């Protein structure tokens, strides 16, 4: 997350939004359409940056 820390100039028009947060996880959202048939599939994939592993949950409706 970015956080307002201070003004980056004397007039206060430019903000300093620096962050030192280490990201350890990415979330990707994929949407696929198949042909023929036009099937539409969606998936969310978690990426653990430290171990470089990917995972997803399978749900049945």
C-alpha positions as CSV (number, residue, x, y, z in Angstrom):
1,X,0.0,0.0,0.0
2,X,1.2,3.5,-0.8
3,X,0.9,6.0,2.0
4,X,1.1,9.8,2.0
5,X,4.3,10.6,3.9
6,X,4.9,14.3,3.3
7,X,4.8,17.0,0.6
8,X,7.4,16.5,-2.1
9,X,7.7,20.2,-2.8
10,X,7.3,23.5,-0.8
11,X,3.9,24.3,-2.4
12,X,2.4,20.9,-1.4
13,X,1.3,20.0,-4.9
14,X,3.5,16.9,-5.2
15,X,3.1,14.2,-2.6
16,X,5.7,11.7,-1.4
17,X,3.9,8.4,-1.7
18,X,6.9,6.2,-1.0
19,X,6.4,2.7,0.4
20,X,8.7,0.1,1.9
21,X,6.2,-2.7,1.9
22,X,7.7,-6.0,0.7
23,X,5.2,-7.8,-1.6
24,X,5.1,-11.5,-0.9
25,X,2.0,-12.4,-2.9
26,X,0.5,-11.6,-6.2
27,X,-3.1,-12.4,-7.3
28,X,-3.8,-12.9,-11.0
29,X,-7.4,-13.1,-12.4
30,X,-7.7,-14.9,-15.7
31,X,-10.7,-15.0,-18.1
32,X,-10.7,-17.5,-21.0
33,X,-13.2,-17.9,-23.8
34,X,-13.1,-21.1,-25.8
35,X,-13.9,-21.7,-29.4
36,X,-15.9,-23.4,-30.8
37,X,-18.8,-23.2,-28.3
38,X,-17.9,-19.8,-26.6
39,X,-17.4,-21.3,-23.1
40,X,-16.3,-18.7,-20.6
41,X,-14.0,-19.7,-17.7
42,X,-12.6,-17.5,-14.9
43,X,-9.8,-18.3,-12.4
44,X,-7.9,-16.5,-9.7
45,X,-4.3,-17.7,-9.2
46,X,-2.2,-16.9,-6.1
47,X,1.5,-16.4,-6.6
48,X,3.7,-16.8,-3.5
49,X,6.7,-14.6,-4.5
50,X,9.1,-16.0,-1.9
51,X,8.7,-19.6,-2.9
52,X,7.7,-18.9,-6.5
53,X,4.7,-21.2,-6.3
54,X,1.3,-20.8,-7.8
55,X,-2.0,-22.1,-6.4
56,X,-5.7,-21.9,-7.1
57,X,-8.9,-23.2,-5.4
58,X,-11.4,-25.3,-7.3
59,X,-15.0,-24.7,-6.5
60,X,-17.9,-26.7,-7.9
61,X,-21.3,-25.0,-8.3
